[in-house]
């Protein structure tokens, strides 16, 4: 069910996004940083699911608040004439890599365990 | 318990779906922006370079703007000049027309009189005297009187009287004839004059009026007044100057 919801959301978003009017180049920085923040939230969510401490409220609030806050920070940076969005980018992408590492480790360990189990079974059978 | 679980799951699915929707929406919008703004050259530049470039373009723009304004002012200048040229051309044309009229180079028509003199020279009168022919003096006096009365154009037997016209007598006695503008004319002498018809008429009739005098001598003379019908042809010859500078 969740997979279906994700698919529907992705397809709808893609269609509407393609047909949406082109926003000015000046504002594309905001959108980009929002995308990165949202992706960071997604990976964080996946990690928390794997760690079995996933909370929907925290995920959703993090998803939207991170995006909006990063946009606000970028705007502030433009006003102050300093590229704050770079800092946000570093933080988000860094966290994304950490989360990816955790996910990878989880699945690799699972896979290794399975193989070890299989080997054990084979040994027992023989 | 099971229903509650299901409800929670639905809420979760919907919220995650919304989140995915928002994410993909923003992502694709961004893709589109990046694809459409194909300004790699600008993207590769540093901000300071961009500033320099921008100021250069600004300067160029200002220069071009100044040039544009210059050209525009020149164009408007030319236009006003052209207009004034047209005006002077018109003025010159009307002036030329007036001069041509005054010189007798154009056919003119208007109010005036026609004097027809028939020479009865040589006929015997009752008292035994013969009538003297109309001579150039009579014509000269009539023409002069008409001009004095305000005639604007005069012709004698369709020879326009202009500045260089001559009324001249050639030969003597019975063999003499009158020449106007180098052309020989004979009786009847038709003198056309354009001007105020009453003034013109009164200049040649009455006491001392040459037409009446000629009538008294025995010639036939008629004066026709016309309101608008008189047509006087232009001077036929060419006005050539040799000694005028």
Interface residues (C-beta under 8 A of the other chain):
Chain A: X1 X2 X4 X5 X6 X8 X9 X10 X11 X12 X13 X14 X16 X17 X18 X20 X22 X23 X25 X28 X31 X32 X34 X35 X38 X39 X41 X42 X56 X59 X60 X63 X64 X67
Chain B: X9 X10 X11 X12 X13 X14 X15 X16 X17 X18 X19 X20 X21 X22 X23 X24 X25 X26 X27 X28 X29 X30 X31 X32 X33 X34 X36 X37 X39
